[in-house]
Amino acid sequence: MTPPDAASVPDLRPLLQAGVKALAEGRRADALECAARAVRADPQSEDAWLLLAAGAPAGRRAAYLNH
């Protein structure tokens, strides 16, 4: 399998940074929205899945971490 061309991978940094900031400020719903948008944009992004897991309720974290 060939890695994706760098031009075809979306820049998720702004979404991920916004999600981390929201999580740090206790705005879990906003953090999860940023993470979900990042995962939809690039389902292969480990950082997006980690953010999704970090903001998820405890019962859902393992599912996201095992993705």
N, C-alpha and C positions, 0 to 999 in steps of 0.2 A: 504494500500500500504506500502510495506516494504522499508525503506531507502536503498539506494545502499550501498554495501560493500565498505569500505574506499579504499580497494585495487583496486576496479574497477573504481574509480573516478580519472580522470587524474589530475596531478598537473599543474594547470593553472598559478601559480604564476609567472613564468618567462615570459610568454606571456603577462599577465596583467601588470606586471611591465614595460616591454618594451613598451607596448601601452600607459601607463600613461606617461612615459618619453617622448615618441614621441609626444604626445599631448601637453605636457608642453613646448616642443621645437618648437611647431608650425608645426610639420610634421603630419598633419591630415591624409593623405593617409596611412602612415605607422601605425598610431594608429588604423585606421579602419581595416587594414589588420590583425593586432594582435587581435583585438576584434572579428573579423569575424572568425578567426581560433579558438579562445577560445570558441565561441558559437558553432561552428561545433563539437569541441571536447567534450563539455558538455553543451547541450542546456538548462540545468536546472541551470546554473551558473548565479546568479543575478549580480555578479561583472562583468562578461563578457557582459551581456546585458546593464549594466550601462555604461561601457566603450564605447560600440557601440553607445549608445545614446549621450554620451558626445562628441564624435567625429563627429556625424552625422550633416548634415545640419538641420536647425531649423524645416523645414517641415517634417522631418523624425523622429525627436526625440520622439514624442509622441507614435509613432508606436512601437519603441523599448522599451520605458518605460512601455507600456501596455502589453508587451509580457508575 
